[in-house]
Amino acid sequence: MMPATTMVSRKACVARDAADPLQGLRDRFVIPDGLIYLDGNSLGPMPRAAAAVLSRTIEREWGEALIGSWNSAGWFDMPVRLGDRVGALIGASAGQTLVCDTTSINLYKAIHAAIGLKPDRGVIIAEDESFPTDLYIIEGAMKSAGRPMRRRLIGADGRSIESLLDREVAVAVLSHVNYRTGALLDIATITRQLHDAGALVIWDLCHSIGVVEIGFDLHEVDFAVGCTYKYLNGGPGAPAFIAVAKAHQAAAQQPLSGWWGHAAPFAFDRDFRPDQGIKRFLCGTQPIISLRGVDVALDVMDGVDVAALRQKSLALTELFMARVAALLPGLEIVTPAQSSLRGSQVAIEFDRGYPVVQAMIERGVIGDFRAPDIMRFGFAPLYVRFQDVWDAADILAACIRDEVWREPRFNRVLGVT
Ligand SMILES: Cc1ncc(COP(=O)(O)O)c(C=O)c1O
């Protein structure tokens, strides 16, 4: 692939788009004319087929076939069937992944299962910079663990995972890609380090699924969780996923022992007896219409090679960083320049970031802002073009040059930033 830094003009970017083997994928999404969408790391756009498929689900499956659709339309098996499709994207062979619940809930289940597998150990490692829900869920899981548990944070209690690892550590909960900075961790090395210390790992893949190769089986990952509404484009609030290595499934107990996790839900037994496989990680009835949104979004990914997406994603982020550095040399890009350390977003630290992002939105470039001072731009290789990158950097530079923060309307803080 042509290095991004050789794209020295908008014309070169347009030519690069024309030669892009992934270019046709953009047509599979509804993207309003003239809009540059750099927020697929928060909410992916709507797949073009979604409206028809969802109306069919509502009108025919729900409206006409009614309750029979649990069997005839495959509703009941959706968490497992979609789980296997998501599993393929993270390198997990069949029978290890479910699409269900939210990332937060799935994380709760995974933490309990992991600490249950390590009954003699009382420490959970996480990151000072974890997405807050991960820290909050760890707090909750520690309280309900039934034994004393302690937390050690990378970045607060020690600089690196090595400095925090000892024989007390039961599990580490780590984000593959940091939601603020876009920094990428090395799953292979860190998973091995944890296993060597006798600990387990739970990877939060929210910001890497669909854009980074993961190697769940290859690296013998124990547990993974993540969402489907970002780079997988499953729709607002789409159900999340959980993956549990086959090797742990028979012994792993999750605390939300609902009837969908029972070995025979329709036997209506009085006592809980978990399913023998991944289904023990289900709890209750799942949102079928939302699952159908994930189904249609996964159709878009059929036949698409994650390695090709990763290659394009790196070229897009590299180009954006190069353009920002050229146009705005004083601005601090906090995302790592080294490609092996970078996910699919670029984060820029700027104390006036919020009004700048608002002004960019008004000028047709949607990114987002994470307090206190991070402007985030996500580059989804399924639909973002090189010409979009070029134009977005120009618009960012113009907003800063125009000192848009002087405009009161860009400083009005909305509920979701
Ligand atoms: C890294 C990370 N983990 C967890 C979550 C929370 O997901 P949910 O709201 O589905 O529980 C998010 C949401 O953006 C996230 O970015």
The ligand as a Gaussian input file, in Angstrom:
#p B3LYP/6-31G(d) Opt

LIG

0 1
 C      -13.850000       1.030000      26.236000
 C      -15.295000       0.974000      26.571000
 N      -15.730000       0.052000      27.456000
 C      -17.025000      -0.024000      27.797000
 C      -17.966000       0.824000      27.263000
 C      -19.383000       0.770000      27.769000
 O      -20.249000       0.060000      26.987000
 P      -21.786000      -0.112000      27.401000
 O      -22.378000       1.238000      27.520000
 O      -22.321000      -0.905000      26.223000
 O      -21.876000      -0.889000      28.651000
 C      -17.563000       1.784000      26.323000
 C      -18.560000       2.698000      25.731000
 O      -18.289000       3.586000      24.986000
 C      -16.195000       1.859000      25.982000
 O      -15.764000       2.775000      25.118000

